[in-house]
């Protein structure tokens, strides 16, 4: 059956979020190294550990897991949007979570300095916001697909944060006929419900769509669940895991069109 729509994940599929976060950590941790004799890389590791542990200790953790909001997004998110009461709890928690993650990270390296912890907690969001990085082929491929297929962006995350990421690259959103953010919908990938919602918006059956994403446990598992074909973009040579098998594996977005062509033969 002919492909009528292409569904895209956002983070680390179209936007190079991993690099944005890494560079923000490097800049912030280098600032800390100006004040104390510490290794920026060791501080980054410590803050990542402390942030994850704190994040998982909150009563909001099951909700953030369902929506698909990771601890490092929590380090720069404001959580000012979203109708669910959990978003208000996250909004209230965010300032102390961000401060404590950095303060505890410093403490893990033997530095007791709450004032510096606060400074770094305020610096990291600014550094991350200054880095809206897209992959070099993103716009080339979207331009190639636009007009041939309906395009839908299906992203997990907090509404305000995902919108902010899109606002940082304003030429991206206009390519899409529909944009679905899990925090607005109420459930994230790999839930069948969010994929069914996407198909309803597009007016397609599962056989008429293809999902493109970098995460096996969300993009590929979810589309497999509704029997929609998919492409796992594996830029880092990762191995298959969790018993999840994509229909196709690609290393660049430039591979999409030739695979769609092969499906339609």
Long-range contacts (C-beta under 8 A, 24 or more apart in sequence): 1-205, 1-207, 1-208, 2-208, 2-264, 3-149, 3-208, 3-209, 3-210, 3-229, 3-260, 3-263, 3-264, 4-149, 4-150, 4-202, 4-204, 4-208, 4-209, 5-149, 5-150, 5-151, 5-152, 5-202, 5-204, 5-208, 5-209, 5-210, 6-145, 6-149, 6-150, 6-151, 6-152, 6-209, 6-210, 6-212, 6-256, 6-260, 7-151, 7-152, 7-153, 7-154, 7-198, 7-209, 7-210, 7-211, 7-212, 7-223, 7-228, 8-151, 8-152, 8-153, 8-154, 8-176, 8-212, 8-213, 9-154, 9-155, 9-189, 9-211, 9-212, 9-213, 9-214, 9-215, 9-218, 9-219, 10-153, 10-155, 10-157, 10-162, 10-165, 10-166, 11-155, 11-156, 11-157, 11-165, 11-214, 12-214, 12-215, 13-212, 13-213, 13-214, 13-219, 13-233, 13-253, 14-134, 14-135, 14-138, 14-142, 14-153, 14-172, 14-253, 15-132, 15-133, 15-134, 15-135, 15-138, 15-165, 15-169, 15-172, 16-133, 16-134, 16-135, 17-133, 17-165, 19-131, 19-133, 20-128, 20-131, 20-132, 20-133, 21-72, 21-128, 23-127, 23-131, 24-76, 24-124, 24-127, 24-128, 24-130, 24-131, 25-124, 27-123, 27-127, 28-120, 28-123, 28-124, 28-127, 29-120, 31-119, 31-120, 31-123, 32-106, 32-111, 32-116, 32-120, 35-113, 35-116, 36-106, 36-109, 36-111, 36-113, 36-116, 38-106, 38-109, 38-111, 39-109, 42-109, 43-105, 43-106, 43-109, 46-104, 46-105, 46-106, 46-108, 46-109, 47-101, 47-102, 47-104, 47-105, 48-72, 48-105, 49-105, 49-108, 50-100, 50-101, 50-104, 50-105, 50-108, 51-75, 51-97, 51-101, 51-105, 54-97, 54-100, 54-101, 54-104, 55-97, 58-89, 58-93, 58-97, 59-89, 60-86, 60-89, 60-90, 60-93, 64-90, 66-187, 66-188, 66-191, 67-156, 67-157, 67-158, 67-182, 67-183, 67-187, 67-188, 68-156, 68-157, 68-182, 68-188, 68-189, 68-218, 69-156, 69-157, 69-158, 69-161, 69-183, 73-157, 73-158, 73-161, 74-98, 75-101, 75-121, 75-124, 75-125, 75-128, 76-124, 76-125, 76-128, 76-129, 76-161, 77-158, 77-160, 77-161, 78-160, 78-161, 79-158, 79-160, 79-161, 80-160, 81-158, 81-159, 81-160, 81-163, 81-183, 81-184, 82-158, 82-159, 82-160, 82-183, 82-184, 83-184, 84-183, 84-186, 87-158, 87-183, 90-158, 95-121, 98-124, 98-125, 129-164, 129-168, 132-165, 132-168, 132-169, 134-169, 134-172, 135-253, 137-252, 137-253, 137-254, 138-172, 138-253, 139-171, 139-172, 140-254, 141-253, 141-254, 141-256, 141-257, 142-172, 142-175, 143-175, 144-257, 145-256, 145-257, 146-175, 149-260, 150-177, 150-178, 150-202, 150-204, 151-175, 151-176, 151-177, 152-176, 152-177, 152-178, 152-179, 152-180, 152-198, 152-201, 152-202, 153-178, 153-179, 153-180, 154-180, 154-189, 154-194, 154-195, 154-198, 154-211, 155-179, 155-180, 155-181, 155-182, 156-181, 156-182, 156-188, 156-189, 156-218, 157-181, 157-182, 157-183, 157-188, 158-183, 159-183, 159-184, 177-202, 178-202, 188-218, 189-213, 189-215, 189-218, 189-219, 189-221, 189-222, 190-217, 190-218, 190-219, 190-221, 190-222, 190-225, 191-222, 192-222, 192-225, 192-226, 194-222, 195-222, 195-223, 195-225, 195-226, 195-228, 196-226, 199-226, 199-228, 210-260, 210-263, 212-253, 212-256, 216-240, 216-241, 216-242, 216-244, 216-246, 217-242, 217-244, 220-244, 220-245, 220-246, 229-263, 231-255, 231-256, 231-259
